[in-house]
């Protein structure tokens, strides 16, 4: 089990959805009242068997669609999560859709200490919403955001999807303008990637032209920065001080708990993936895969995850963690000379104008392994 207080974050997966979106590759199942009570019971048992009473700085309830649960089901879930000890300034997030969020649910969230909301909007364009198999009612969106602010939820994220077939730059600008009009603290942006086992994948829908995808990415970056959002991670933008502390746990390569169907954990130098089989999960056969990490594995994860952030790799933190400097493991000087990486006395990062090709840069860095490591 983890050393006391080394783990400061927990993710809880709620796989239930009222409907399945055409692009979704997450672990999800249709809402089923009979299964939910059994699922919550099994979740409680999983938490009790693994959690070591650490004080948590972030808790994140994701899905699926957590807001698809009824008021009573949500209260049962939140009562279970009361077992998790929270730090005074704990960031406590729940995901949801606008159409399944109500004032009563917002009041319940407030009662149990949730202080950050994350909504999947994806688009406001009817044509693209039909393609994604989603619905959005702008009046409802505005009503829920207004009510949330009245209840002093002052840390709200909205997800935006772009790069859909037939989407124009004008469509994207309309979506961005609408989200900006809501004056929320955090915006996550996702280029549509068509995965093989999704509805879109099975229909053999293809991703858009890469040049247009890049143009859309650039447009998003420029527009959000112009409106005082900090581009602190490749796909994420926030007002100052509202970066997602939970997601920074992942990008900093810190250890964390993952509870629920299909959830992932990073504990004791092991990356653990839970089963995606609901029958196995209900039978309390929680884990499906355990990856034991050696030092090189841990360093690779550190590089891949850290370089998603604007701040990149802290060279001091790296040497404290691994007993050697990064340059002792990897020869990256040529990438610095080509301006694909930038090095300061205490950090190594990808310049923002190269984020779009970050995967290629990271691969080149990892290929520059120093002999003997």
DASULLIN-V256050 format. One record per residue. RES is the residue in one letter. SS is DSSP state (H for helix, E for strand, L for the rest). PSI is psi in whole degrees, 0 to 359 (* if undefined). NEAR is the number of other ideal C-beta (glycine too) atoms within 12 Angstrom. Layout:
res: <RES/RES>
ss: <SS/SS>
psi: <PSI/PSI>
near: <NEAR/NEAR>
This chain:
res: <X/X/X/X/X/X/X/X/X/X/X/X/X/X/X/X/X/X/X/X/X/X/X/X/X/X/X/X/X/X/X/X/X/X/X/X/X/X/X/X/X/X/X/X/X/X/X/X/X/X/X/X/X/X/X/X/X/X/X/X/X/X/X/X/X/X/X/X/X/X/X/X/X/X/X/X/X/X/X/X/X/X/X/X/X/X/X/X/X/X/X/X/X/X/X/X/X/X/X/X/X/X/X/X/X/X/X/X/X/X/X/X/X/X/X/X/X/X/X/X/X/X/X/X/X/X/X/X/X/X/X/X/X/X/X/X/X/X/X/X/X/X/X/X/X/X/X/X/X/X/X/X/X/X/X/X/X/X/X/X/X/X/X/X/X/X/X/X/X/X/X/X/X/X/X/X/X/X/X/X/X/X/X/X/X/X/X/X/X/X/X/X/X/X/X/X/X/X/X/X/X/X/X/X/X/X/X/X/X/X/X/X/X/X/X/X/X/X/X/X/X/X/X/X/X/X/X/X/X/X/X/X/X/X/X/X/X/X/X/X/X/X/X/X/X/X/X/X/X/X/X/X/X/X/X/X/X/X/X/X/X/X/X/X/X/X/X/X/X/X/X/X/X/X/X/X/X/X/X/X/X/X/X/X/X/X/X/X/X/X/X/X/X/X/X/X/X/X/X/X/X/X/X/X/X/X/X/X/X/X/X/X/X/X/X/X/X/X/X/X/X/X/X/X/X/X/X/X/X/X/X/X/X/X/X/X/X/X/X/X/X/X/X/X/X/X/X/X/X/X/X/X/X/X/X/X/X/X/X/X/X/X/X/X/X/X/X/X/X/X/X/X/X>
ss: <L/L/L/L/L/L/L/L/E/E/E/E/E/E/L/E/E/L/L/L/L/L/L/L/L/L/L/L/E/E/L/L/H/H/H/H/H/H/H/H/H/H/H/H/H/H/H/H/H/H/L/L/L/L/E/E/E/E/E/E/E/E/E/L/L/H/H/H/L/L/H/H/H/H/H/H/H/H/H/H/H/L/L/L/E/E/E/E/E/E/E/E/E/E/E/E/L/H/H/H/L/L/H/H/H/H/H/H/H/H/H/L/L/L/L/E/E/E/E/E/E/E/L/L/L/H/H/H/H/H/H/H/L/L/L/L/L/H/H/H/H/H/H/H/H/H/H/H/H/H/L/L/L/L/L/E/E/E/E/E/E/E/L/L/L/L/L/L/H/H/H/H/H/H/H/H/H/H/H/H/H/L/L/L/L/E/E/E/E/E/E/L/L/L/L/L/L/L/H/H/H/H/L/L/L/L/L/L/L/H/H/H/H/H/H/H/H/H/H/H/H/H/H/H/H/H/L/L/L/E/E/E/E/L/L/E/E/E/L/L/L/L/L/L/H/H/H/H/H/H/H/L/L/L/L/E/E/E/E/L/L/L/L/E/E/E/E/L/L/E/E/E/E/E/L/L/L/H/H/H/H/H/L/L/L/L/E/E/E/E/E/E/L/L/H/H/H/H/H/H/H/H/H/H/H/H/L/L/E/L/L/L/E/E/H/H/H/H/H/H/H/H/L/L/L/H/H/H/H/E/L/L/H/H/H/H/H/L/L/L/L/E/E/E/L/L/E/E/E/L/L/H/H/H/H/H/H/H/H/H/H/H/H/H/H/H/H/L/E/L/L/L/L>
psi: <157/151/150/127/9/330/126/10/149/136/137/124/127/104/356/141/147/332/160/121/152/335/353/128/9/167/111/155/157/144/129/108/320/323/327/315/320/320/314/324/316/323/315/318/320/314/314/328/342/318/132/25/24/156/119/137/338/140/136/118/112/185/200/198/91/326/353/342/150/168/315/320/320/320/320/314/313/330/320/317/348/343/339/124/129/138/161/318/34/131/116/106/144/137/159/170/153/321/340/11/135/168/322/320/320/319/322/316/316/317/324/11/8/133/7/133/140/119/137/106/310/305/163/0/124/319/315/326/320/319/319/350/51/163/143/128/110/322/320/319/309/322/316/318/316/313/319/317/321/329/11/31/104/23/91/133/146/135/134/133/143/180/39/149/136/4/135/167/326/320/316/318/319/315/315/316/320/313/318/327/340/346/57/171/339/140/126/134/138/122/130/120/124/110/149/322/10/170/320/320/318/333/0/35/140/152/156/168/134/326/319/320/315/318/320/318/313/318/313/311/312/316/316/323/321/331/27/31/133/129/84/348/156/315/6/141/140/157/158/127/359/25/148/106/328/312/331/331/315/311/336/358/34/158/154/158/148/118/141/173/125/3/155/146/157/102/134/45/25/136/117/132/128/158/149/4/116/324/319/319/317/334/5/27/81/312/140/336/135/121/112/125/130/181/317/320/313/319/319/314/317/314/310/316/314/323/0/338/151/323/344/217/126/114/327/313/321/311/326/324/322/0/359/163/157/322/343/339/323/139/102/12/322/328/327/316/326/2/26/336/152/134/133/176/332/10/157/124/161/125/146/326/358/6/328/331/29/323/316/321/316/319/316/320/313/334/344/38/134/137/140/352/*>
near: <17/26/13/12/16/22/32/32/43/48/40/44/41/42/41/43/31/26/22/27/33/28/37/31/22/29/30/32/31/18/27/21/16/15/24/31/21/23/37/37/22/31/44/27/23/34/35/19/17/31/31/25/19/29/22/41/28/38/43/41/43/40/39/40/37/43/38/36/40/24/22/17/31/35/21/24/42/33/20/31/38/20/27/38/23/25/20/12/17/27/36/36/40/45/41/42/37/37/27/35/40/24/19/20/37/34/22/29/40/24/19/26/27/40/32/38/43/41/40/38/44/38/39/35/29/17/17/33/27/18/27/37/22/34/24/33/19/24/13/22/32/23/20/36/31/20/25/38/20/15/24/17/34/21/31/42/42/43/36/47/40/43/39/36/26/20/34/21/24/14/29/38/24/25/40/35/20/26/40/25/17/31/21/37/35/41/43/38/38/29/30/36/22/27/18/14/18/23/21/27/19/14/16/12/23/17/21/26/15/15/13/24/27/22/23/34/33/24/29/39/32/21/28/34/22/15/23/18/34/25/34/33/34/34/32/37/39/33/26/12/17/29/32/38/34/38/33/29/32/31/32/33/32/31/34/39/42/38/44/46/42/33/39/33/39/34/32/22/23/23/27/30/23/34/28/27/19/30/16/17/32/27/16/24/18/35/29/20/17/19/21/14/21/14/17/19/20/28/32/28/31/37/40/26/28/37/44/31/35/31/26/40/41/27/29/16/21/29/20/13/25/29/13/19/25/40/24/19/31/36/23/34/18/16/32/27/12/18/16/30/36/26/24/16/9/18/24/37/37/38/25/26/20/26/33/25/23/32/18/19/34/33/19/26/38/27/17/24/21/20/9/10/20>
